Each structure stands twice: as structure tokens, then as C-alpha cells.
Amino acid sequence: MDIEYWKEVPRDCPLCGANAAEMIVEWPFDTEKAGISRLVLGRCRSCEMIYAVNSDEVDMSGRNYIEWRPESDGDMATPAKLEYNRHLYRRLSKYLEPKSRIFDFGAGYCIFLRIARDAGHEVAGLNPCRYVADWCRSNLGIEVTDSFGRDYSPKRPFDFAFSDQVIEHLERPLEDLKVILSFLKPGGLAYINVPNWRSHRRIRGGVDRLKDPGHFNYFTTGTLSEICRRAGFEVAETALNVTNGHVARPLKGILNKIGFGDCSVLLRAP
């Protein structure tokens, strides 16, 4: 890349706000398939956050999510996704009171919310994709709002917020975490899970193993914890996500437990 480009990085660091990134990698994409021509990743010299800096070239408005429609019904609830979300619910249920109010920020097809609802909880979600939100309302009877959250006001606060593999897609994750915090009652809990820049997948297969045209933020456990603190949360637990690998794939489970899987944190509202 032209070194002049780095004299004024277009996107400030989403964690600390500094405009001082050093280039890590430039990923080219097929524009017709991915919707963008490239992602340029930088590492903030101030806080070590890794993020896509070329927001002047990338549509980070969320238009692609708003207008997205699946090619088939296969994304709705595959056996693997059901198993994954059942495991997550079992793991998180120890933090839930009976009949807790649960909110899913980036709910997709509400797989986690279906499981929580069937367990007796009151559930609601947010999904900016109009088609998916409408499908969930019509077919599942779950309250899903098709927005990014800044214009959403719950009728009453939630006890628990859930966001799995979402904030890595957002242009302003710090502001969105503040939005999630605003939905919670005092002392309420939130679970946030994101891909891990230090994952064994990247270390084993190189940086391209995490290549995704929709991922604009790349977290480590440290930067995820820090951005949640800056949003106003208390980090109650750095809860590494072992998913179902501890049974089906023992090596993956061990790596996740020692810090090379996804980054996930359990947060508490003040």
C-alpha cells in the first residue's frame, strides 16, 4: 500500500479513538461476490486494537445487512446451530433467574431466543435485516425489532443481554455496547462473544484464516474486555467459549480453554 495513505488513516480506532494505526494486512475481495474490493487491517499503536481502517472504501452503514435475504432456508436452524445454541444456553443458564427477560442483540433467526423461551424466559431481539426480523415475528411469534438498536427503547429493562458473533461486524462497537448496556436493569448481565485474533485457527493457518469481508473489528480477550469497560460494563468473567468442542473435538476444546478459541466475556451493568 502507498505509505502516504497511512499519514491520515480514514477510520479512527473503534476502541480508543486514536488515529495511529500501523498496517497489518490488505485483503482483496471479489467485489461482485463480497460487495467490497478490499479490507485493510491496521493495529492501533495506542491500544493494540485491530480493525479495518479503510472505511472510506467500505460500506459500513449496514445496508448489506438490512437488505440481505438468504438463498435458502438452510440458515434458519441447522442441526449444528441448534446444538451450538443449546450448549450456550446450558452454559449461561446458571446466571439466569427463572423467567428472566432476555434480549439478543443481533438475533439472526432467534435460535438462542427459541431455546430460552422454551425454558420459560421472556425474550426479545434485534436484527437489522428486515426479512429475517419479519420472518421471526411471523413464524416464531418472537418480538424482533429490525433496527441497529439506537432507536429502540424496551418497554422495561432486561435482566440479560446476549450477543454472539455480532460486534465484529459493526463500525462503532463501543457505541453499540453502550446501547446494550442501556437496555439492562442495574446489575443485569450480558454475554458477548466474538472471533479471536489470537485464535488457534489463525495461528495454525495464517492471518487469512480469519478473512471475512463483513468483519471490521478483530478482538483479543484483552481488547474485548477493555472496550466493554469503556462502554460502562464491569467485566465479571472472561468466559472462554468452548462451544461443543470439549466433547466432539478434544484438542479444540483444550485450546479454547487456555485462551485460543473465541473471545467471550460475561459483563455486569452497574
N, C-alpha and C positions, 0 to 999 in steps of 0.2 A: 504494500500500500504506500501511496505517496506520503512521505513523512510530514508534509505540510498539513495534511488532514488532522494530525494529532496536536497541532498547535491550538486548535479550538474544537474539542470533541463535542459533537452535536448534543448528545444526551448526558445530563449530569448523573452522577451516581445515585441510584434509587434508594440507597441506604443512608449515606451521609451528606449527599448533595454536592460533593466536590466535583470539579471539572478537571480531573487529573488522572485519566486512565492511561495505562500502557497496553498496547495491543498484545493479544494472546494468539488469536487465530481468526482467519477470514474464511467463512463457509459459503461457497457458491451454491445456488439452488436453481432448478429449472423453474423459471418464472411462471410458465403455464401450469405446472403442477402444484407448486408451492405458494404462488401468489406474490413471492418476493424474489429478487435476484441474488441476494446475499445477506448474511448476518456477519457483522464484525464484532467480535467479543473483545472486551478490554477488562483489565483488572485495576480497580481503584487503588491508587498509591496511598490514599489516606486510610482506608478501612479494609482493603483486600476483597471487597465485593466484586464479583464477576458478572458482567452484564453486556447486553447488546448496545453498542454506542451509536449505531447509525440509524437513529430514529427519524432522521430527515429522509431516509430512503425506504423505511419500513412502515407499513400501515399498522400503527399501534392503537388505532381508535377502537378496535374491536369489531369493525364492520364484518370481517370474515366470520366471527362467532355469531353475530346477530342474524346473518343470512344463511348460516350453514344448515344443510339438510343431509341426512345420512343417505348413502347409496342403497342401503338395505336395512332391514330391521335387526340385523345382527348385533348392532351396538347396544341394543336396549338392555339386555340382561343375559350375557353369555354365561355358561356354567362357571368359567374361570372368574368372571367378575362377581358372580354371586358368592362363590367360595371366598374370594378375597374380602368382600364386604362383610360376610358373616364372621370371618375371623376378626376383622377390625371391630365389629360390634361387640363380639365376646371380650375382646381385649379392653375396650373402652367402657363396657357396661359396669365395671366396678366403680367408675366415677359418677355414675348416673343414679339419681334418686328415682323411685317409681314414678311414672307419669311425668317425667321431665319434659320441658319444652325444648326441642332440638331444632337447630337451624343449620342448613347445609349451604355454604357459600360456594356456588359453582356446582349445582346438584346433579348435572347430567340427567340421566334417566331415573334419578331418585332411587338407586339401588340401596344405598345405605339407609335412606329415609323409609323405604318399604320395610326393611328389616326392623328398624327402630319402632315404626308404627305398629307392626305386628306384635312387638314386645310390650305394647301398651303406652308408648310415648306419644305426645302431641308433636307433630312435625310440620315444618315448612321449609321452603328452599328458594334459592335464587339462581336463575340461569338466563344469561343474556340472549341465548338462542330462542327466538320466538317459536319456532316449530317444535322444539323439544319441550319448552315450557308448556305450550298448549297441549301437547300430547300427554304430558304428565297430569295436567289438570283434568283432561277429558277421560283418560283411561285409568288413572290411579286415584283420582279424587284428592290429590295432594296439592296444597296451596303452594304454587311455584310462581314467583314474580319474574317476568322477563325484563330485567334491568341489570345494571352493574352494581347496584346497591346504594349509590349515593343519593338516589331519590326514593329510597324505600324506607318506610317507617313502620316497624312492627306494632301491632295493637298493644302488646305488652312485652316486656323484656324476656329473653330466652335464658334458659339455665345452661345450655351447652351449644357451642358452635363447632361445626365440622367443616374442614376444607382440605380436600385431598387432591394433590396434583393440580393446583389452580394458580397460586400466586406467581409461579414462574412464568405464566403467560401474560402478566399484567404490566402495563407501563409504569404505574405508580403503586407498587406493592405496599409501601409504607402507609399511604393514604387509605388504601383498601383495608389494611389491618386495623386502622383506626375506625373504619366503618364497622368492621366485625365487632370490635370492642364496644361500640356504641349500641349494638343490639343486645348485649348481655346485661343481666342483672349484676349488682355488686357481688363479687365472689364467684360469679359464673365462670365456667371453664370453656376452653377452646382447644381443639386438636388441629394442628396444621402439619401437613406432610408434603414434601417437595422432593424432586430429584436431588441427588447429592453430587456436587462437582468432584468430590473425592471418592466416589463410588468405586467398588472393585470392577464394575463394568468398564469404567473409563481407564482405570489403571491397567487393566488387563488388555483392553482393546484400543487404547489411544483416545485422544480427545474426540474423534469423530463418532465414538460410540454414544455420545450424548447429543449428537447433531439433530436439531429439530427446528423447523422454520417458525414454529409458534412459541418457542421458549426464549424469552427476553431477559430472564434473570437466572443465574446459576449460583445456588447456595451451597455453603458448607454448614455444619452444625453450628459453628461459631457465628457466621453472618446471619443465619436464620434466627438464632437466639437474640442477636443484637437488634435486628430490625423489629422483632416483636417487643423488645424492651422499649425501643424508641417510640413505638406505637402506643405505649402505656400499659402493656401487659407485664405481669410477673411471670417469669419462666418457672413453672412449678416442677417440671420434669423434662429432661431431654430423653424422650421416649423413642428409641430407635425402632424403626418399623421392620419387624422380621416377617411380616405377612405370613404366608403358609410355608415359607422355605425351610423352617426349622424341622418340618416333618418330611416334605417331599424332596427337598434338596438340602441335605445337612450342611454342605460346605457353604452354600449361600446363607443359610441361617446363622452359621458361626460368624461369617464376615459381617453380616448385618449387626449382630450383637456387639461386635468390637468396633463398630463405627464406620463400616464401609458400605452400608446399604443406603436407603433413602434417609433424608433428614426429617425427623418429626419431633415436635415439641408439644407438651401439654402446658397450656397457659391459664393463668387466673386473672380475672378482672379485678381491679382494686375496689 
